[in-house]
Amino acid sequence: MSKSNKLKNTLLKSHTAPLNSDSAFSEQVAGNHYKKLKIQPLDYSMANDFNACQTHALKYITRYNLKWKDKKDQIKDLEKAKHVIDMLIEKIQEK
């Protein structure tokens, strides 16, 4: 097993283990929008081997209406998701 796979497996195990108050995964800094979800974007991304662009796009799409009440702020998060998707498209086209 490669070093990155070992790290990923360790992180996934710690992420899905029962949480105690000492776990970084038991809290959310600056808000509670992800705590409302059945599966947090980071859990989903790690479990599915997402790259950075996929993870960020998922994060912005997931939170846009949970974190923000104002439509302007919601649109900003959706624009961020679109930008990250455009970056991913460029990377794919370079290959």
C-alpha positions as CSV (number, residue, x, y, z in Angstrom):
1,M,0.0,0.0,0.0
2,S,1.4,3.4,-1.0
3,K,2.1,6.1,1.6
4,S,-0.8,8.3,0.4
5,N,-3.2,5.3,0.5
6,K,-2.1,4.6,4.1
7,L,-2.7,8.2,5.1
8,K,-6.0,8.3,3.3
9,N,-7.1,5.1,5.1
10,T,-6.0,6.4,8.5
11,L,-7.9,9.7,7.9
12,L,-11.0,7.9,6.7
13,K,-11.0,5.6,9.8
14,S,-10.6,8.6,12.1
15,H,-13.3,10.4,10.2
16,T,-15.8,7.6,10.5
17,A,-14.9,6.5,14.0
18,P,-17.3,7.5,16.8
19,L,-16.4,11.1,17.6
20,N,-15.4,12.3,21.0
21,S,-15.0,15.8,22.2
22,D,-11.2,15.7,21.5
23,S,-11.7,14.9,17.8
24,A,-11.2,17.7,15.3
25,F,-14.1,16.2,13.4
26,S,-16.5,16.7,16.3
27,E,-16.6,20.5,15.8
28,Q,-16.9,23.0,13.1
29,V,-15.1,26.3,13.2
30,A,-17.1,29.3,12.1
31,G,-20.6,28.0,11.7
32,N,-22.7,24.9,11.8
33,H,-23.8,24.5,8.2
34,Y,-21.9,21.2,7.6
35,K,-23.1,19.7,10.9
36,K,-26.7,19.8,9.6
37,L,-25.8,17.3,6.8
38,K,-26.0,13.6,6.9
39,I,-22.6,13.3,5.2
40,Q,-20.1,16.2,5.3
41,P,-18.5,17.2,2.0
42,L,-15.0,16.3,3.3
43,D,-16.1,12.8,4.3
44,Y,-17.7,12.2,0.9
45,S,-14.7,13.6,-1.0
46,M,-12.2,11.5,0.9
47,A,-14.3,8.3,0.6
48,N,-14.5,8.8,-3.2
49,D,-10.9,9.9,-3.9
50,F,-11.8,13.3,-5.1
51,N,-9.1,15.7,-6.2
52,A,-8.8,19.2,-4.8
53,C,-11.1,20.8,-7.5
54,Q,-13.8,18.2,-7.0
55,T,-13.7,18.7,-3.3
56,H,-13.9,22.5,-3.4
57,A,-16.7,22.5,-6.0
58,L,-18.7,20.0,-3.8
59,K,-18.0,22.2,-0.7
60,Y,-19.3,25.4,-2.4
61,I,-22.4,23.7,-3.9
62,T,-23.3,22.0,-0.7
63,R,-23.0,25.1,1.6
64,Y,-24.3,27.9,-0.6
65,N,-27.8,27.9,0.8
66,L,-26.9,26.5,4.3
67,K,-24.2,29.1,5.1
68,W,-25.7,32.1,3.5
69,K,-29.2,33.7,3.8
70,D,-28.4,36.6,1.4
71,K,-28.8,35.7,-2.2
72,K,-25.7,37.7,-3.2
73,D,-23.6,35.6,-0.9
74,Q,-25.3,32.4,-2.2
75,I,-24.4,33.4,-5.7
76,K,-20.8,34.1,-4.7
77,D,-20.4,30.5,-3.5
78,L,-21.9,29.2,-6.7
79,E,-19.6,31.4,-8.7
80,K,-16.7,29.9,-6.7
81,A,-17.9,26.4,-7.5
82,K,-18.1,27.4,-11.2
83,H,-14.6,28.8,-11.2
84,V,-13.2,25.7,-9.6
85,I,-15.0,23.5,-12.2
86,D,-13.6,25.8,-15.0
87,M,-10.1,25.2,-13.6
88,L,-10.6,21.5,-13.6
89,I,-11.8,21.6,-17.2
90,E,-8.7,23.5,-18.2
91,K,-6.5,20.9,-16.4
92,I,-8.3,18.0,-18.2
93,Q,-7.9,19.8,-21.6
94,E,-4.1,20.2,-21.0
95,K,-3.7,16.4,-20.8
